[in-house]
Amino acid sequence: MGGFLSIRSAEDCVEPRKSEQKARLFLSPPHMSGLELPLVHEAFESNYIAPVGPMLDAFEREFAEATGFAHAVALASGTASIHVGLRILDVGPGDLVMASTFTFIGGVSPIVFQGATPVLIDSDPATWTMDPGLLEDELSTCARRGRVPKAIVPTDLYGQPCDLDAILAVADRFGVAVLCDGAEALGARYKGRHVGKGARAGAFSLNGNKIITNSGGGLLASDDGRLIDRARFLAHQARDPAPHHEHSEIGYNYRMSNVLAAIGLGQLRVLDARIESRRSIFDQYRARLRGLPGISFMPEAEHCRASRWLTVILIDPEAFGADREQVRRALEADNIESRPVWKPMHLQPVFKDVRAVGGRTAERLFETGLCLPSGTQMTSHDIDRVASIIHACCR
Ligand SMILES: Cc1ncc(COP(=O)(O)O)c(C=O)c1O
């Protein structure tokens, strides 16, 4: 309860004193299970210290089994997975691609890598993910103008699946492919199926802050084997079949290493347990912060089982008596990492000239949203430490 004691006045919350240094509580640190190291040893013993090898094959196979996708290819990052995903959907210079505005840049920058133009769609306030109604309006407008987008990249946000069936219904009507950005939502379920399943492809991240990690990596998954074969070909420098190096198109060096696949394999085997822990952390925060005026939690969309990758709260400064930034700084003063929710892409300087469809929902979420520490090694004492500081900020 030291955090609680370190805040005694309103000023402490606005300009917090540095308390004696406690152990840093990170937002979402890696959590190794113990299964990984023997698999890494095995990779070393096989001498497949390369972007090919048995761990990579096993990882792709077990990933497909765990998620229900027919095929998966393991790549260097989530960003690379979205990039290759757009490429195999034939997105190229001059194309339009619709994306969520309330997301991380790794889901949008690959559109620009391909020379295409993003169109940023606002969120539905009920789910915080891409609003299918706004998408439909925009697609109708595009169709009237004779410029239908090439793809749609909705984000499964903070572990919350987007409303994929509604998005697919609209996309199918206009003949547009959907590539789900499931970077933040590995293991989450939408109407009983894994996120992304039903779209042309789903992209996933194993970055160090994700629910499982191999230090850095990604996967592209699909039920269409030809798409994944092509992704694998492009990710390995687009090498044509020949004894020498022969190239008839440009590819990328995007394959995951066999050593990192070994870590990924160990992590994949504890994914379900990690989801249970993240959901439990969310429930514990909700219980500890219940009744505080002005605090609300990210909703769980209907028919979904979110992974609760991060616990996200909204802080209404009027009702709570302190704003999001004051709470963040009070937590930081106690050596606790928290983070504002994503700054919408349409507010990013780099996208200042990009078309945004709506935007106020994402802006409002950005003004008041805070991601709380959600690592699966957190104890209930750690959750108390965070909650007590938030309590102390309330006036
Ligand atoms: C929504 C979203 N898309 C894409 C990415 C990119 O993944 P990576 O960091 O593995 O490149 C991330 C996260 O890192 C993300 O949160």
The ligand as a MOL file (V3000), in Angstrom:
LIG
                    3D

  0  0  0     0  0            999 V3000
M  V30 BEGIN CTAB
M  V30 COUNTS 16 16 0 0 0
M  V30 BEGIN ATOM
M  V30 1 C -2.6710 -3.3150 -33.8360 0
M  V30 2 C -1.2480 -3.6570 -34.1480 0
M  V30 3 N -0.9110 -3.8630 -35.4260 0
M  V30 4 C 0.3310 -4.2050 -35.7780 0
M  V30 5 C 1.3240 -4.3330 -34.8480 0
M  V30 6 C 2.7140 -4.6270 -35.3210 0
M  V30 7 O 3.2400 -5.7930 -34.7780 0
M  V30 8 P 4.8510 -5.9140 -34.6140 0
M  V30 9 O 5.2380 -5.0300 -33.4880 0
M  V30 10 O 5.0490 -7.3620 -34.3040 0
M  V30 11 O 5.4550 -5.5100 -35.9030 0
M  V30 12 C 1.0180 -4.1250 -33.4780 0
M  V30 13 C 1.9610 -4.2550 -32.3760 0
M  V30 14 O 3.0190 -4.2810 -32.1410 0
M  V30 15 C -0.3020 -3.7510 -33.1300 0
M  V30 16 O -0.6150 -3.4970 -31.8620 0
M  V30 END ATOM
M  V30 BEGIN BOND
M  V30 1 1 1 2
M  V30 2 1 2 3
M  V30 3 2 2 15
M  V30 4 2 3 4
M  V30 5 1 4 5
M  V30 6 1 5 6
M  V30 7 2 5 12
M  V30 8 1 6 7
M  V30 9 1 7 8
M  V30 10 2 8 9
M  V30 11 1 8 10
M  V30 12 1 8 11
M  V30 13 1 12 13
M  V30 14 1 12 15
M  V30 15 2 13 14
M  V30 16 1 15 16
M  V30 END BOND
M  V30 END CTAB
M  END
